[in-house]
Amino acid sequence: MNRGAGAAPGIDDPGWPDDAVEVGRVLDAWGIQGGIKVQPFSRDPQALFSSRRWFLRTAEGERRLLKVTSARERGDLVVATAQELDDRNAAEALRGAGIFVSRASFPTADADEFYWVDLIGLAVVNRHGESLGTVKDLIDTGAHSVLRVQPDGDGDERLIPFVGAYVDDVSLAERRITVDWGLDY
């Protein structure tokens, strides 16, 4: 990835990780000693807790590194403190910044669990080996996730429930998902 603007004075910039994944956004300051409130992009914010190095991109495109000293859930949010933030003004200056962590630091998923970021871009084929397209994104319906599959070439997007009744196999190594889904669905 391209490097952004230089780091702010007093904040180290070790370089943006090649496998950076956006996992949350700074909402506001928390307290008077430089804490921040974070909106995680997942119902289970373990990716935020798995790394003590958060890479931030501000609304202006500036990139920063925060060395997190504490992070915990508080309702639907995460509250955190970092070495580089010593007062409320410093924390408020990060309002709206995207929080990225290295994909390599994510906790290991169980055998039947996958991170969305790993599914995006995979080829989708049916049981007959016919190509249905490529995973463009996923939708969280609350009950389960749904694959948004863009057909190769022209065609309407397919929405395929990401549940065992339709998904036969996910092979990250082969970059393929095999589903019980017809071309005419």
ZAMARGU-4260 file (C-alpha; in steps of 0.2 Angstrom, whole numbers, plus 5000, padded with zeros to 4 digits):
<rodrens>
0) 5000/5000/5000 | 5005/5018/4998 | 5012/5027/5012 | 5001/5042/5017 | 5007/5059/5024
5) 5021/5058/5037 | 5016/5055/5055 | 5012/5069/5067 | 5026/5075/5078 | 5029/5063/5093
10) 5020/5049/5084 | 5031/5035/5077 | 5027/5029/5059 | 5034/5011/5057 | 5026/5010/5040
15) 5008/5004/5035 | 5006/4985/5036 | 5003/4977/5019 | 4989/4967/5026 | 4980/4982/5035
20) 4962/4979/5038 | 4950/4993/5044 | 4942/4986/5060 | 4934/5002/5068 | 4932/5021/5069
25) 4936/5033/5083 | 4920/5041/5088 | 4926/5053/5101 | 4936/5056/5116 | 4933/5046/5132
30) 4937/5055/5149 | 4950/5068/5151 | 4966/5059/5151 | 4967/5055/5132 | 4955/5040/5131
35) 4945/5036/5115 | 4928/5029/5111 | 4929/5017/5096 | 4915/5010/5085 | 4920/4992/5081
40) 4915/4986/5063 | 4911/4968/5070 | 4899/4962/5084 | 4914/4953/5091 | 4929/4966/5092
45) 4942/4953/5095 | 4953/4960/5081 | 4954/4976/5091 | 4960/4967/5106 | 4972/4956/5097
50) 4984/4970/5093 | 4992/4983/5104 | 4997/4993/5088 | 4983/5002/5080 | 4986/5011/5063
55) 4975/5026/5061 | 4970/5036/5045 | 4963/5053/5049 | 4949/5061/5039 | 4964/5071/5031
60) 4973/5056/5026 | 4986/5057/5039 | 4993/5040/5045 | 4997/5037/5063 | 5002/5023/5075
65) 4995/5021/5092 | 5003/5010/5105 | 4987/5004/5114 | 4990/5002/5133 | 4972/4997/5137
70) 4956/4992/5128 | 4940/4985/5134 | 4922/4984/5129 | 4909/4996/5135 | 4892/4992/5129
75) 4893/4991/5110 | 4909/5002/5110 | 4927/4999/5114 | 4936/5012/5125 | 4955/5013/5124
80) 4970/5022/5130 | 4987/5024/5121 | 5004/5030/5125 | 5003/5044/5112 | 4987/5052/5119
85) 4989/5061/5135 | 4974/5072/5136 | 4957/5075/5129 | 4962/5087/5116 | 4974/5074/5108
90) 4960/5061/5108 | 4947/5073/5101 | 4959/5077/5086 | 4957/5058/5081 | 4938/5059/5079
95) 4933/5050/5063 | 4949/5042/5061 | 4949/5024/5054 | 4957/5011/5064 | 4967/4997/5055
100) 4976/4982/5062 | 4987/4970/5053 | 4977/4954/5047 | 4992/4944/5054 | 4987/4949/5071
105) 4969/4943/5071 | 4965/4929/5082 | 4965/4912/5074 | 4947/4908/5068 | 4939/4891/5072
110) 4939/4878/5058 | 4921/4882/5053 | 4923/4901/5055 | 4930/4914/5043 | 4934/4932/5043
115) 4924/4942/5030 | 4940/4950/5024 | 4946/4932/5019 | 4931/4928/5009 | 4930/4944/4999
120) 4938/4940/4982 | 4935/4921/4982 | 4928/4913/4967 | 4911/4905/4970 | 4906/4889/4960
125) 4892/4877/4962 | 4892/4858/4964 | 4893/4856/4945 | 4909/4867/4944 | 4900/4881/4936
130) 4906/4898/4940 | 4894/4910/4949 | 4906/4924/4951 | 4916/4932/4964 | 4912/4937/4982
135) 4911/4956/4982 | 4905/4959/5000 | 4895/4951/5013 | 4879/4957/5022 | 4875/4954/5040
140) 4857/4950/5042 | 4858/4947/5061 | 4853/4928/5059 | 4867/4924/5047 | 4879/4932/5034
145) 4874/4933/5015 | 4887/4932/5001 | 4886/4946/4988 | 4892/4937/4973 | 4896/4947/4957
150) 4895/4936/4941 | 4909/4936/4929 | 4905/4948/4915 | 4888/4955/4915 | 4873/4950/4926
155) 4864/4953/4942 | 4872/4951/4959 | 4868/4935/4967 | 4864/4934/4986 | 4869/4918/4994
160) 4866/4914/5012 | 4882/4909/5020 | 4875/4894/5030 | 4878/4876/5029 | 4863/4872/5019
165) 4870/4881/5004 | 4889/4882/5007 | 4897/4865/5004 | 4915/4870/5006 | 4927/4885/5009
170) 4945/4883/5003 | 4955/4898/5007 | 4970/4890/5000 | 4961/4887/4983 | 4952/4904/4985
175) 4936/4896/4981 | 4919/4893/4989 | 4908/4878/4983 | 4889/4881/4985 | 4873/4872/4982
180) 4866/4885/4970 | 4860/4885/4952 | 4865/4897/4938 | 4847/4901/4937 | 4844/4906/4955
</rodrens>
